[in-house]
Amino acid sequence: MKKKLLSVSMLWVYRCIVFAFFFASCTSGNSTREPRLKEYVFTVNLVDDETKVREYLDYHRQVWPEVEESFRKAGYEQIRIYHFARSLCMIIAVREGVDLAEAGKISAAYHKKVKAWNALMDGYQEGVPGTLAGQTWVEMEEIYVFKKD
């Protein structure tokens, strides 16, 4: 009788260990199902013209399908753009190990409409203070990160 109780207790402990391991591997964020992503953050200003700002925002409500397909082909996982007044902030997420400059070349070369889109968007953008003449989007430096334990 004592031997049976011990084996039931050991089975319970074993199940707890397996469950804890399974739970930890599912919630760690490092599972093999979810690739690790690297984010890049860029900023640019829109030209000082309310009509052009509205046009730019309207274009981004319906981005051309060829442009979005070029993002997929280039390996972008996600692109988000935020807007305030004339300022834009773009966050690009790619899988770790993806060369962002190479991805940009692949995207730009994908379709002639991508080149047309980029040329069109260039007419709405200007560099933020501190950028070189003719430079528009500039990468921002991360200065702070908070992570919950």
Rosetta constraint file for C-alpha pairs under 8 A:
AtomPair CA 1 CA 5 HARMONIC 6.52 0.50
AtomPair CA 2 CA 6 HARMONIC 6.38 0.50
AtomPair CA 3 CA 7 HARMONIC 6.43 0.50
AtomPair CA 4 CA 8 HARMONIC 6.27 0.50
AtomPair CA 5 CA 9 HARMONIC 6.17 0.50
AtomPair CA 6 CA 10 HARMONIC 6.08 0.50
AtomPair CA 7 CA 11 HARMONIC 6.00 0.50
AtomPair CA 8 CA 12 HARMONIC 6.22 0.50
AtomPair CA 9 CA 13 HARMONIC 6.28 0.50
AtomPair CA 10 CA 14 HARMONIC 6.04 0.50
AtomPair CA 11 CA 15 HARMONIC 6.14 0.50
AtomPair CA 12 CA 16 HARMONIC 6.26 0.50
AtomPair CA 13 CA 17 HARMONIC 6.25 0.50
AtomPair CA 14 CA 18 HARMONIC 6.21 0.50
AtomPair CA 15 CA 19 HARMONIC 5.99 0.50
AtomPair CA 16 CA 20 HARMONIC 6.00 0.50
AtomPair CA 17 CA 21 HARMONIC 6.13 0.50
AtomPair CA 18 CA 22 HARMONIC 6.05 0.50
AtomPair CA 19 CA 23 HARMONIC 5.92 0.50
AtomPair CA 20 CA 24 HARMONIC 6.02 0.50
AtomPair CA 21 CA 25 HARMONIC 6.17 0.50
AtomPair CA 22 CA 26 HARMONIC 6.21 0.50
AtomPair CA 23 CA 27 HARMONIC 6.24 0.50
AtomPair CA 24 CA 28 HARMONIC 5.79 0.50
AtomPair CA 25 CA 29 HARMONIC 7.89 0.50
AtomPair CA 25 CA 30 HARMONIC 7.63 0.50
AtomPair CA 25 CA 31 HARMONIC 6.49 0.50
AtomPair CA 26 CA 31 HARMONIC 6.62 0.50
AtomPair CA 29 CA 34 HARMONIC 7.26 0.50
AtomPair CA 30 CA 34 HARMONIC 6.81 0.50
AtomPair CA 30 CA 35 HARMONIC 7.64 0.50
AtomPair CA 30 CA 36 HARMONIC 7.22 0.50
AtomPair CA 31 CA 35 HARMONIC 7.75 0.50
AtomPair CA 35 CA 95 HARMONIC 6.43 0.50
AtomPair CA 35 CA 96 HARMONIC 7.83 0.50
AtomPair CA 36 CA 95 HARMONIC 5.85 0.50
AtomPair CA 36 CA 96 HARMONIC 5.84 0.50
AtomPair CA 37 CA 93 HARMONIC 6.08 0.50
AtomPair CA 37 CA 94 HARMONIC 5.42 0.50
AtomPair CA 37 CA 95 HARMONIC 4.39 0.50
AtomPair CA 37 CA 96 HARMONIC 5.27 0.50
AtomPair CA 38 CA 93 HARMONIC 5.54 0.50
AtomPair CA 38 CA 94 HARMONIC 5.50 0.50
AtomPair CA 38 CA 95 HARMONIC 6.00 0.50
AtomPair CA 38 CA 96 HARMONIC 5.46 0.50
AtomPair CA 39 CA 91 HARMONIC 6.46 0.50
AtomPair CA 39 CA 92 HARMONIC 5.48 0.50
AtomPair CA 39 CA 93 HARMONIC 4.38 0.50
AtomPair CA 39 CA 94 HARMONIC 6.57 0.50
AtomPair CA 40 CA 91 HARMONIC 5.63 0.50
AtomPair CA 40 CA 92 HARMONIC 5.15 0.50
AtomPair CA 40 CA 93 HARMONIC 6.46 0.50
AtomPair CA 40 CA 139 HARMONIC 7.18 0.50
AtomPair CA 40 CA 140 HARMONIC 7.84 0.50
AtomPair CA 41 CA 89 HARMONIC 6.94 0.50
AtomPair CA 41 CA 90 HARMONIC 5.63 0.50
AtomPair CA 41 CA 91 HARMONIC 4.53 0.50
AtomPair CA 41 CA 92 HARMONIC 6.44 0.50
AtomPair CA 41 CA 139 HARMONIC 5.74 0.50
AtomPair CA 41 CA 140 HARMONIC 5.53 0.50
AtomPair CA 41 CA 141 HARMONIC 7.76 0.50
AtomPair CA 42 CA 89 HARMONIC 5.69 0.50
AtomPair CA 42 CA 90 HARMONIC 5.09 0.50
AtomPair CA 42 CA 91 HARMONIC 6.48 0.50
AtomPair CA 42 CA 137 HARMONIC 5.97 0.50
AtomPair CA 42 CA 138 HARMONIC 5.24 0.50
AtomPair CA 42 CA 139 HARMONIC 4.22 0.50
AtomPair CA 42 CA 140 HARMONIC 5.34 0.50
AtomPair CA 43 CA 87 HARMONIC 7.28 0.50
AtomPair CA 43 CA 88 HARMONIC 5.56 0.50
AtomPair CA 43 CA 89 HARMONIC 4.54 0.50
AtomPair CA 43 CA 90 HARMONIC 6.21 0.50
AtomPair CA 43 CA 128 HARMONIC 7.47 0.50
AtomPair CA 43 CA 137 HARMONIC 5.47 0.50
AtomPair CA 43 CA 138 HARMONIC 5.56 0.50
AtomPair CA 43 CA 139 HARMONIC 6.57 0.50
AtomPair CA 43 CA 140 HARMONIC 6.82 0.50
AtomPair CA 44 CA 87 HARMONIC 6.13 0.50
AtomPair CA 44 CA 88 HARMONIC 5.42 0.50
AtomPair CA 44 CA 89 HARMONIC 6.81 0.50
AtomPair CA 44 CA 125 HARMONIC 6.72 0.50
AtomPair CA 44 CA 126 HARMONIC 6.39 0.50
AtomPair CA 44 CA 127 HARMONIC 5.44 0.50
AtomPair CA 44 CA 128 HARMONIC 5.61 0.50
AtomPair CA 44 CA 136 HARMONIC 5.76 0.50
AtomPair CA 44 CA 137 HARMONIC 4.88 0.50
AtomPair CA 44 CA 138 HARMONIC 6.66 0.50
AtomPair CA 45 CA 86 HARMONIC 5.38 0.50
AtomPair CA 45 CA 87 HARMONIC 4.56 0.50
AtomPair CA 45 CA 88 HARMONIC 5.97 0.50
AtomPair CA 45 CA 125 HARMONIC 5.75 0.50
AtomPair CA 45 CA 126 HARMONIC 5.28 0.50
AtomPair CA 45 CA 127 HARMONIC 5.85 0.50
AtomPair CA 45 CA 128 HARMONIC 5.67 0.50
AtomPair CA 45 CA 136 HARMONIC 7.70 0.50
AtomPair CA 46 CA 53 HARMONIC 6.43 0.50
AtomPair CA 46 CA 86 HARMONIC 4.89 0.50
AtomPair CA 46 CA 87 HARMONIC 6.26 0.50
AtomPair CA 46 CA 88 HARMONIC 7.37 0.50
AtomPair CA 46 CA 124 HARMONIC 5.56 0.50
AtomPair CA 46 CA 125 HARMONIC 4.42 0.50
AtomPair CA 46 CA 126 HARMONIC 5.83 0.50
AtomPair CA 47 CA 52 HARMONIC 7.19 0.50
AtomPair CA 47 CA 53 HARMONIC 7.15 0.50
AtomPair CA 47 CA 86 HARMONIC 7.07 0.50
AtomPair CA 47 CA 124 HARMONIC 5.57 0.50
AtomPair CA 47 CA 125 HARMONIC 5.53 0.50
AtomPair CA 47 CA 126 HARMONIC 5.95 0.50
AtomPair CA 48 CA 53 HARMONIC 7.83 0.50
AtomPair CA 48 CA 86 HARMONIC 7.12 0.50
AtomPair CA 49 CA 53 HARMONIC 6.26 0.50
AtomPair CA 50 CA 54 HARMONIC 6.24 0.50
AtomPair CA 51 CA 55 HARMONIC 6.24 0.50
AtomPair CA 52 CA 56 HARMONIC 6.07 0.50
AtomPair CA 52 CA 124 HARMONIC 6.39 0.50
AtomPair CA 53 CA 57 HARMONIC 6.29 0.50
AtomPair CA 53 CA 86 HARMONIC 7.22 0.50
AtomPair CA 53 CA 124 HARMONIC 7.20 0.50
AtomPair CA 54 CA 58 HARMONIC 6.09 0.50
AtomPair CA 55 CA 59 HARMONIC 6.21 0.50
AtomPair CA 56 CA 60 HARMONIC 6.48 0.50
AtomPair CA 56 CA 121 HARMONIC 7.29 0.50
AtomPair CA 56 CA 124 HARMONIC 6.67 0.50
AtomPair CA 57 CA 61 HARMONIC 6.47 0.50
AtomPair CA 58 CA 62 HARMONIC 7.04 0.50
AtomPair CA 59 CA 63 HARMONIC 5.97 0.50
AtomPair CA 63 CA 67 HARMONIC 6.87 0.50
AtomPair CA 63 CA 68 HARMONIC 7.10 0.50
AtomPair CA 64 CA 68 HARMONIC 6.74 0.50
AtomPair CA 64 CA 117 HARMONIC 7.97 0.50
AtomPair CA 65 CA 69 HARMONIC 6.10 0.50
AtomPair CA 66 CA 70 HARMONIC 6.08 0.50
AtomPair CA 66 CA 111 HARMONIC 6.79 0.50
AtomPair CA 66 CA 113 HARMONIC 6.52 0.50
AtomPair CA 66 CA 114 HARMONIC 6.51 0.50
AtomPair CA 67 CA 71 HARMONIC 6.52 0.50
AtomPair CA 67 CA 107 HARMONIC 7.81 0.50
AtomPair CA 67 CA 113 HARMONIC 7.23 0.50
AtomPair CA 67 CA 114 HARMONIC 5.29 0.50
AtomPair CA 67 CA 117 HARMONIC 7.49 0.50
AtomPair CA 68 CA 72 HARMONIC 6.57 0.50
AtomPair CA 69 CA 73 HARMONIC 6.26 0.50
AtomPair CA 70 CA 74 HARMONIC 6.04 0.50
AtomPair CA 70 CA 106 HARMONIC 7.49 0.50
AtomPair CA 70 CA 107 HARMONIC 4.66 0.50
AtomPair CA 70 CA 108 HARMONIC 7.36 0.50
AtomPair CA 70 CA 110 HARMONIC 5.62 0.50
AtomPair CA 70 CA 111 HARMONIC 7.43 0.50
AtomPair CA 70 CA 114 HARMONIC 7.48 0.50
AtomPair CA 71 CA 75 HARMONIC 6.40 0.50
AtomPair CA 71 CA 76 HARMONIC 5.43 0.50
AtomPair CA 71 CA 107 HARMONIC 5.76 0.50
AtomPair CA 72 CA 76 HARMONIC 5.80 0.50
AtomPair CA 72 CA 77 HARMONIC 7.32 0.50
AtomPair CA 73 CA 106 HARMONIC 7.36 0.50
AtomPair CA 73 CA 107 HARMONIC 6.85 0.50
AtomPair CA 73 CA 110 HARMONIC 7.82 0.50
AtomPair CA 74 CA 103 HARMONIC 4.75 0.50
AtomPair CA 74 CA 104 HARMONIC 6.97 0.50
AtomPair CA 74 CA 106 HARMONIC 5.28 0.50
AtomPair CA 74 CA 107 HARMONIC 5.20 0.50
AtomPair CA 75 CA 94 HARMONIC 6.60 0.50
AtomPair CA 75 CA 95 HARMONIC 7.74 0.50
AtomPair CA 75 CA 98 HARMONIC 7.54 0.50
AtomPair CA 75 CA 103 HARMONIC 6.46 0.50
AtomPair CA 76 CA 92 HARMONIC 7.14 0.50
AtomPair CA 76 CA 93 HARMONIC 6.22 0.50
AtomPair CA 76 CA 94 HARMONIC 4.99 0.50
AtomPair CA 76 CA 95 HARMONIC 7.70 0.50
AtomPair CA 76 CA 103 HARMONIC 7.47 0.50
AtomPair CA 77 CA 92 HARMONIC 7.71 0.50
AtomPair CA 77 CA 93 HARMONIC 5.44 0.50
AtomPair CA 77 CA 94 HARMONIC 5.10 0.50
AtomPair CA 77 CA 95 HARMONIC 7.02 0.50
AtomPair CA 78 CA 91 HARMONIC 7.94 0.50
AtomPair CA 78 CA 92 HARMONIC 5.87 0.50
AtomPair CA 78 CA 93 HARMONIC 5.05 0.50
AtomPair CA 78 CA 94 HARMONIC 7.05 0.50
AtomPair CA 79 CA 90 HARMONIC 6.97 0.50
AtomPair CA 79 CA 91 HARMONIC 5.67 0.50
AtomPair CA 79 CA 92 HARMONIC 4.54 0.50
AtomPair CA 79 CA 93 HARMONIC 6.33 0.50
AtomPair CA 80 CA 90 HARMONIC 5.55 0.50
AtomPair CA 80 CA 91 HARMONIC 5.16 0.50
AtomPair CA 80 CA 92 HARMONIC 6.59 0.50
AtomPair CA 81 CA 88 HARMONIC 6.64 0.50
AtomPair CA 81 CA 89 HARMONIC 5.54 0.50
AtomPair CA 81 CA 90 HARMONIC 4.26 0.50
AtomPair CA 81 CA 91 HARMONIC 6.39 0.50
AtomPair CA 82 CA 88 HARMONIC 5.53 0.50
AtomPair CA 82 CA 89 HARMONIC 5.05 0.50
AtomPair CA 82 CA 90 HARMONIC 6.32 0.50
AtomPair CA 83 CA 87 HARMONIC 5.82 0.50
AtomPair CA 83 CA 88 HARMONIC 4.64 0.50
AtomPair CA 83 CA 89 HARMONIC 6.56 0.50
AtomPair CA 84 CA 88 HARMONIC 6.51 0.50
AtomPair CA 94 CA 98 HARMONIC 6.33 0.50
AtomPair CA 94 CA 100 HARMONIC 7.79 0.50
AtomPair CA 98 CA 103 HARMONIC 7.41 0.50
AtomPair CA 99 CA 103 HARMONIC 6.19 0.50
AtomPair CA 100 CA 104 HARMONIC 6.18 0.50
AtomPair CA 101 CA 105 HARMONIC 6.48 0.50
AtomPair CA 102 CA 106 HARMONIC 6.29 0.50
AtomPair CA 103 CA 107 HARMONIC 6.14 0.50
AtomPair CA 104 CA 108 HARMONIC 6.11 0.50
AtomPair CA 105 CA 109 HARMONIC 6.12 0.50
AtomPair CA 106 CA 110 HARMONIC 6.10 0.50
AtomPair CA 107 CA 114 HARMONIC 7.54 0.50
AtomPair CA 108 CA 114 HARMONIC 5.89 0.50
AtomPair CA 108 CA 115 HARMONIC 6.08 0.50
AtomPair CA 109 CA 114 HARMONIC 7.52 0.50
AtomPair CA 109 CA 115 HARMONIC 7.55 0.50
AtomPair CA 110 CA 114 HARMONIC 7.01 0.50
AtomPair CA 111 CA 115 HARMONIC 7.14 0.50
AtomPair CA 112 CA 116 HARMONIC 6.43 0.50
AtomPair CA 113 CA 117 HARMONIC 6.00 0.50
AtomPair CA 114 CA 118 HARMONIC 6.15 0.50
AtomPair CA 115 CA 119 HARMONIC 6.15 0.50
AtomPair CA 116 CA 120 HARMONIC 6.08 0.50
AtomPair CA 117 CA 121 HARMONIC 6.09 0.50
AtomPair CA 118 CA 122 HARMONIC 6.08 0.50
AtomPair CA 119 CA 123 HARMONIC 6.88 0.50
AtomPair CA 120 CA 124 HARMONIC 7.45 0.50
AtomPair CA 121 CA 125 HARMONIC 6.69 0.50
AtomPair CA 122 CA 126 HARMONIC 7.78 0.50
AtomPair CA 122 CA 136 HARMONIC 7.92 0.50
AtomPair CA 125 CA 136 HARMONIC 6.39 0.50
AtomPair CA 126 CA 134 HARMONIC 7.56 0.50
AtomPair CA 126 CA 135 HARMONIC 7.27 0.50
AtomPair CA 126 CA 136 HARMONIC 5.15 0.50
AtomPair CA 127 CA 131 HARMONIC 5.76 0.50
AtomPair CA 127 CA 132 HARMONIC 7.62 0.50
AtomPair CA 127 CA 133 HARMONIC 7.79 0.50
AtomPair CA 127 CA 134 HARMONIC 7.18 0.50
AtomPair CA 127 CA 135 HARMONIC 5.53 0.50
AtomPair CA 127 CA 136 HARMONIC 4.10 0.50
AtomPair CA 127 CA 137 HARMONIC 6.52 0.50
AtomPair CA 127 CA 138 HARMONIC 7.63 0.50
AtomPair CA 128 CA 136 HARMONIC 7.29 0.50
AtomPair CA 131 CA 135 HARMONIC 6.06 0.50
AtomPair CA 131 CA 136 HARMONIC 7.53 0.50
AtomPair CA 131 CA 138 HARMONIC 7.43 0.50
